[in-house]
């Protein structure tokens, strides 16, 4: 199946190939700074692990599969894991089994470099291959919960996205949020005790730091939010104190920012008191590939702040 292609290990020098694949697969122009920001994971425990398939005749990048290393707290101990991300195939090279072959190369490389397991939320295109051909386990689901505003506001962020003026919007939003912004956050691990979780230390926070994300404090609750088409909550530092009073204040903040929807995502089997104010929006599969089978019962609490897209 790979006779028409050669396989290349991904590195930070592969930007032109990744850029071409992003444009073909997702119609997204990824700039060099954005590429380096996402693919330079050395401080998270290991460099990105992944492989490209290159067409021998045209030298066209045909497909890519890789994982982004992370540190996790498993039974309180720091453990090297990874999150699956940026699975993509060029439009000229689809339905040739490249994804499966590249994933197998990636898993072998993970095994050599001490990655204990991989987690991910696959889309419809990759779910079948991961679960049925690569033996991933669909162990859980992630639920997106939406908090809707009753009194609608002018949808400024969505308009700015359409007319490509998000830079100006971020300046406006940060001005509005100035008095609520928290600057000295050095760790933001999930607050559920005795749970396995991604280790969001200062290196992780710096890795994820972008202009569209900000920490804000309302009452005694700190939120890590992302300013996208909805007000997306990456996680919250204290679930117990996120009560109706705080919900109302958060909705006021969203209204001023131009958001009619606030979204929070977490595992299906985790019930939190404040979720009664939200409505279920959609469900996504949470899947695992256990390189070290000893970790099969050590699944993670996952929120939006743990996704490769955060």
Legacy VTK file of the C-alpha trace (Angstrom):
# vtk DataFile Version 3.0
C-alpha trace
ASCII
DATASET POLYDATA
POINTS 310 float
0.000 0.000 0.000
2.929 2.335 0.681
4.828 1.474 -2.508
4.000 4.876 -4.021
5.010 6.754 -0.868
7.891 7.130 1.521
7.469 7.836 5.224
9.126 10.753 7.010
9.237 11.425 10.735
7.780 14.810 11.600
10.004 17.562 12.989
9.910 21.338 13.341
11.532 21.532 9.901
8.402 20.027 8.310
6.399 23.251 8.343
5.987 23.536 4.514
4.599 19.977 4.352
2.254 20.423 7.299
1.117 23.790 5.911
0.194 22.200 2.564
-1.683 19.376 4.265
-3.635 21.745 6.524
-4.725 23.751 3.500
-5.835 20.695 1.537
-7.475 18.759 4.381
-9.007 21.557 6.475
-8.833 24.638 4.201
-6.882 26.334 6.988
-3.768 28.446 6.458
-1.469 27.687 9.361
1.319 30.258 9.717
4.829 29.423 10.881
4.401 30.872 14.376
1.175 28.902 14.863
2.899 25.727 13.699
5.845 26.179 16.064
3.500 27.062 18.924
1.623 23.782 18.553
4.356 21.396 17.427
7.115 22.407 19.834
6.189 20.187 22.805
9.653 19.558 24.267
8.783 21.191 27.600
5.739 18.899 27.935
7.974 15.858 28.220
8.843 14.961 24.620
8.893 16.342 21.102
5.881 15.724 18.856
5.716 12.139 17.593
4.249 11.624 14.141
4.853 10.595 10.547
4.205 12.005 7.086
3.558 10.039 3.920
5.185 11.714 0.894
4.196 10.821 -2.667
7.337 9.573 -4.428
6.588 10.985 -7.862
5.172 14.423 -7.023
6.835 14.920 -3.602
3.397 16.023 -2.441
2.647 15.522 1.287
-0.085 12.895 1.194
-1.044 12.301 4.829
-0.031 12.852 8.419
-0.758 11.174 11.734
0.793 12.193 15.024
0.368 12.752 18.743
1.198 15.627 21.069
2.974 14.450 24.246
1.534 15.529 27.593
2.280 14.921 31.223
-0.514 13.435 33.314
-1.080 12.829 36.991
-1.939 9.138 37.330
-2.575 8.161 40.947
-0.770 11.399 41.786
2.381 10.439 39.861
3.691 12.348 36.851
3.305 10.126 33.777
4.132 10.664 30.097
1.097 10.272 27.830
-0.050 11.866 24.556
-3.124 13.271 22.861
-3.941 12.365 19.275
-4.274 15.306 16.913
-4.071 16.754 13.405
-4.940 13.552 11.543
-5.118 14.667 7.919
-4.965 13.374 4.360
-4.421 15.409 1.199
-7.455 15.478 -1.091
-5.422 13.788 -3.868
-4.455 10.786 -1.715
-7.556 9.709 0.175
-8.845 6.140 0.605
-5.407 4.559 0.273
-4.962 3.352 3.847
-2.257 5.884 4.652
-3.796 6.883 7.973
-3.592 3.323 9.345
0.037 2.848 8.323
1.150 6.210 9.729
-0.674 5.549 12.990
1.132 2.221 13.386
4.493 3.954 12.850
3.481 6.546 15.460
2.430 3.973 18.053
5.717 2.106 17.668
7.643 5.335 18.153
5.548 6.167 21.236
6.356 2.753 22.676
10.090 3.374 22.197
9.887 6.756 23.927
7.977 5.907 27.084
4.483 7.111 26.171
2.144 5.051 28.388
-1.120 5.678 26.554
-2.770 7.990 24.036
-6.171 9.607 24.309
-8.280 11.449 21.771
-11.725 12.500 20.636
-11.832 11.276 17.019
-14.191 12.747 14.451
-16.406 10.692 12.153
-13.642 10.329 9.577
-11.073 8.764 11.903
-13.265 6.952 14.462
-13.775 3.786 12.386
-10.075 3.366 11.637
-8.965 3.991 15.221
-11.500 1.705 16.891
-12.008 -1.073 14.350
-8.579 -1.299 12.739
-6.148 0.110 15.294
-7.857 -1.324 18.392
-8.508 1.885 20.264
-11.020 1.525 23.089
-14.082 3.761 23.177
-14.009 4.009 26.972
-16.071 7.118 27.638
-17.753 10.119 26.065
-17.250 13.846 26.401
-20.428 15.881 26.678
-20.650 19.496 25.558
-23.042 21.432 27.794
-24.421 24.801 26.697
-25.605 27.652 28.864
-27.844 29.895 26.747
-28.612 33.537 27.434
-32.337 34.299 27.646
-31.865 37.930 26.677
-29.914 37.817 23.443
-26.973 40.069 22.762
-25.412 41.361 19.543
-23.231 38.434 18.310
-20.060 40.488 17.911
-17.541 37.568 17.973
-19.339 35.640 15.219
-19.453 38.739 13.042
-15.756 39.416 13.646
-14.955 35.831 12.662
-16.863 36.273 9.388
-15.198 39.556 8.473
-11.735 38.526 9.766
-11.392 41.236 12.435
-10.787 39.016 15.454
-7.631 40.911 16.382
-9.675 44.023 17.122
-12.257 41.941 18.965
-9.644 40.416 21.284
-8.453 43.915 22.216
-12.047 44.883 23.015
-12.649 41.709 25.024
-9.490 42.077 27.092
-10.408 45.686 27.852
-13.850 44.545 29.046
-12.320 41.735 31.119
-9.421 43.749 32.524
-10.713 43.906 36.112
-11.597 40.195 36.081
-8.386 38.940 34.493
-6.077 36.730 36.563
-2.416 36.933 35.526
-0.487 34.870 38.080
-1.809 31.385 37.285
1.042 28.855 37.487
-1.003 25.660 37.584
-4.557 24.828 36.572
-5.121 21.104 37.043
-8.642 19.750 37.130
-10.031 20.226 40.667
-11.615 16.785 41.085
-9.684 15.011 43.825
-8.410 11.448 43.413
-8.914 11.687 39.639
-6.394 11.073 36.870
-5.855 14.203 34.814
-3.606 16.079 32.421
-0.859 17.842 34.380
-1.489 21.504 33.574
1.647 22.969 35.121
3.275 26.260 34.088
4.874 24.620 31.033
1.466 23.414 29.854
-0.120 26.831 30.453
2.672 28.560 28.516
2.329 26.027 25.696
-1.400 26.740 25.440
-1.067 30.506 25.863
-2.609 32.343 22.876
-4.312 35.682 22.352
-7.808 34.137 22.375
-7.471 32.550 25.851
-7.665 34.241 29.233
-8.132 33.456 32.925
-10.978 35.385 34.546
-12.235 35.397 38.126
-15.886 35.821 39.088
-16.615 35.741 42.830
-14.307 32.978 44.096
-14.238 31.014 40.855
-11.490 31.181 38.217
-12.360 30.209 34.646
-9.956 29.481 31.793
-11.919 30.669 28.765
-11.365 30.761 25.026
-12.941 33.463 22.892
-14.214 31.603 19.833
-17.695 31.424 18.261
-18.977 30.581 21.756
-17.549 31.501 25.156
-15.730 28.207 25.687
-14.741 27.225 29.220
-11.535 25.178 29.224
-11.921 24.358 32.902
-12.841 25.811 36.287
-10.668 25.851 39.405
-13.470 25.041 41.863
-16.614 23.224 40.797
-18.196 23.405 44.254
-18.307 27.217 44.390
-19.662 27.640 40.852
-23.220 28.343 41.992
-26.299 30.113 40.595
-25.009 33.522 41.655
-21.778 32.959 39.727
-23.709 31.563 36.757
-25.700 34.782 36.540
-22.570 36.926 36.691
-20.880 34.785 34.036
-23.896 35.268 31.763
-23.620 39.036 32.200
-19.980 38.885 31.187
-20.892 36.796 28.122
-23.629 39.286 27.179
-21.213 42.234 27.234
-18.686 40.231 25.181
-21.311 39.411 22.555
-21.847 35.727 23.373
-25.256 34.064 23.515
-23.776 30.660 24.356
-21.359 29.531 27.076
-20.007 26.000 26.615
-18.372 23.553 29.028
-17.192 20.015 28.205
-16.499 17.097 30.523
-16.794 13.302 30.756
-20.284 11.868 30.505
-20.045 9.998 33.804
-19.158 13.083 35.866
-22.140 14.812 37.427
-21.553 18.324 38.726
-24.165 20.441 40.537
-23.802 23.472 38.269
-24.523 21.426 35.137
-28.236 21.635 35.988
-28.096 25.185 34.604
-26.697 23.907 31.291
-28.280 21.806 28.531
-26.558 18.966 26.732
-25.416 20.095 23.299
-23.567 17.133 21.792
-21.618 13.987 22.600
-18.173 12.992 21.345
-16.344 9.657 21.819
-13.397 9.625 24.206
-11.032 6.882 23.071
-7.756 5.422 24.334
-4.866 3.457 22.925
-3.024 1.732 25.779
0.625 1.256 24.881
1.237 0.033 28.420
-1.731 -2.188 29.280
-1.162 -1.575 32.987
-2.845 1.816 32.490
-6.146 0.461 31.124
-8.110 1.453 34.224
-6.477 4.867 34.577
-8.645 6.973 32.275
-8.635 10.737 32.540
-10.987 13.511 33.517
-11.123 15.482 30.277
-12.299 19.039 29.638
-11.776 21.355 26.664
-8.438 22.540 28.097
-7.015 19.038 27.469
-7.863 18.839 23.756
-5.163 19.291 21.136
-7.337 22.075 19.697
-7.331 24.119 22.941
LINES 1 311
310 0 1 2 3 4 5 6 7 8 9 10 11 12 13 14 15 16 17 18 19 20 21 22 23 24 25 26 27 28 29 30 31 32 33 34 35 36 37 38 39 40 41 42 43 44 45 46 47 48 49 50 51 52 53 54 55 56 57 58 59 60 61 62 63 64 65 66 67 68 69 70 71 72 73 74 75 76 77 78 79 80 81 82 83 84 85 86 87 88 89 90 91 92 93 94 95 96 97 98 99 100 101 102 103 104 105 106 107 108 109 110 111 112 113 114 115 116 117 118 119 120 121 122 123 124 125 126 127 128 129 130 131 132 133 134 135 136 137 138 139 140 141 142 143 144 145 146 147 148 149 150 151 152 153 154 155 156 157 158 159 160 161 162 163 164 165 166 167 168 169 170 171 172 173 174 175 176 177 178 179 180 181 182 183 184 185 186 187 188 189 190 191 192 193 194 195 196 197 198 199 200 201 202 203 204 205 206 207 208 209 210 211 212 213 214 215 216 217 218 219 220 221 222 223 224 225 226 227 228 229 230 231 232 233 234 235 236 237 238 239 240 241 242 243 244 245 246 247 248 249 250 251 252 253 254 255 256 257 258 259 260 261 262 263 264 265 266 267 268 269 270 271 272 273 274 275 276 277 278 279 280 281 282 283 284 285 286 287 288 289 290 291 292 293 294 295 296 297 298 299 300 301 302 303 304 305 306 307 308 309
